[in-house]
Amino acid sequence: MNRLIRRSATALAAAALAAGALATTAQAAPAAANSGDPTLTDVYIWATDVNLREQPTRNSNVLAVRSKYWLDAVCQTQGESVTDPAVGTNNWWTAVQEFAGSDIAWVNNLYIRGGVKIEGVPDC
């Protein structure tokens, strides 16, 4: 009986480790997490509950809300400044899409890993 319990516990522990490794791999590998256009730059929204908007302004319609998420960046442009007391201020916005051919949405660069202007993403 004890042998059966130990085997079950070992199997459960191995499964938990494998699942954790897969989750870590999915976040660390944008190509695996993002099945978008390979000619576009992958960008990572590092924050939670980030609005993806219709235009590069805070008052335009919210098309989606994403948290800790990989997207394809189409281009970036200057738009309305956004200030977040915890992060700073930025007026650069990136046009993103979830996969090739999907709708374009805008996210302020404050919430994208990479700085004020994202390297590798062309200007619009």
C-alpha positions in Angstrom: 0.0 0.0 0.0 2.8 2.5 0.9 4.6 1.6 -2.3 1.4 2.4 -4.3 1.0 5.8 -2.5 4.7 6.7 -3.1 4.4 5.8 -6.8 1.2 7.9 -7.1 2.8 10.8 -5.3 5.9 10.6 -7.6 3.7 10.5 -10.7 1.7 13.5 -9.5 4.9 15.4 -8.7 6.4 14.6 -12.1 3.2 15.7 -13.9 3.1 19.0 -11.9 6.7 19.7 -12.8 6.1 19.0 -16.5 3.0 21.3 -16.5 5.0 24.1 -14.8 7.8 23.7 -17.3 5.3 23.9 -20.2 3.7 27.0 -18.8 7.2 28.6 -18.3 8.2 27.7 -21.9 5.0 29.2 -23.3 5.7 32.5 -21.8 9.4 32.5 -22.6 8.9 31.6 -26.2 6.9 34.2 -28.1 6.9 32.1 -31.3 5.2 29.3 -29.5 2.7 31.6 -27.8 2.1 33.7 -30.9 1.0 32.1 -34.1 1.0 35.4 -36.0 2.9 36.8 -39.0 6.6 35.8 -38.8 7.6 39.0 -40.6 6.2 41.1 -37.8 7.9 41.8 -34.5 6.6 40.0 -31.4 5.9 42.3 -28.5 4.9 41.4 -24.9 2.4 43.2 -22.8 3.9 42.9 -19.4 1.1 44.5 -17.4 -2.4 43.3 -16.5 -5.7 44.6 -17.8 -4.2 46.7 -20.6 -6.7 48.3 -23.0 -6.2 47.7 -26.7 -7.8 50.6 -28.4 -9.3 51.6 -31.8 -6.9 54.6 -32.1 -3.7 55.8 -30.3 -5.8 57.8 -27.8 -7.1 57.1 -24.3 -10.7 58.1 -25.2 -11.0 55.8 -28.3 -13.0 52.6 -28.1 -11.5 49.6 -26.2 -11.4 46.7 -28.6 -9.9 44.1 -26.1 -8.2 43.9 -22.8 -5.1 41.7 -22.4 -2.8 40.7 -19.6 0.7 39.4 -19.9 0.2 38.6 -23.6 2.2 38.3 -26.8 1.1 40.1 -29.9 2.4 41.0 -33.4 3.5 44.6 -33.7 2.6 46.2 -37.1 4.1 49.7 -36.5 4.3 52.5 -33.9 3.5 56.1 -33.9 3.2 59.1 -31.5 -0.2 59.7 -30.1 -1.8 61.0 -27.0 0.4 60.9 -23.9 -0.4 58.3 -21.2 0.7 58.7 -17.7 0.8 55.9 -15.2 2.2 56.9 -11.8 3.8 53.5 -11.3 5.4 53.4 -14.7 5.8 56.9 -16.2 4.6 58.8 -19.3 4.8 57.8 -22.9 3.2 59.1 -26.1 4.3 56.2 -28.3 1.7 53.7 -29.3 2.1 50.4 -31.1 -0.4 49.0 -33.6 -0.8 45.3 -32.8 -2.7 42.3 -34.0 -3.3 38.9 -32.4 -2.7 37.0 -35.6 -2.1 37.6 -39.3 -5.2 39.3 -40.7 -6.9 40.1 -37.4 -8.1 43.6 -36.5 -5.5 46.2 -35.6 -5.6 47.6 -32.1 -3.4 50.2 -30.4 -1.6 49.8 -27.1 0.5 52.5 -25.4 4.2 51.5 -25.2 4.2 52.0 -21.4 2.7 48.5 -21.2 4.9 46.8 -23.8 8.3 45.4 -22.8 11.0 47.4 -24.6 11.0 51.0 -23.5 9.7 54.3 -24.8 10.0 53.3 -28.5 10.1 49.6 -29.2 13.2 48.4 -31.1 12.4 46.4 -34.3 9.0 47.9 -34.8 8.8 50.4 -37.7 7.2 53.8 -37.6 3.8 54.0 -39.1 
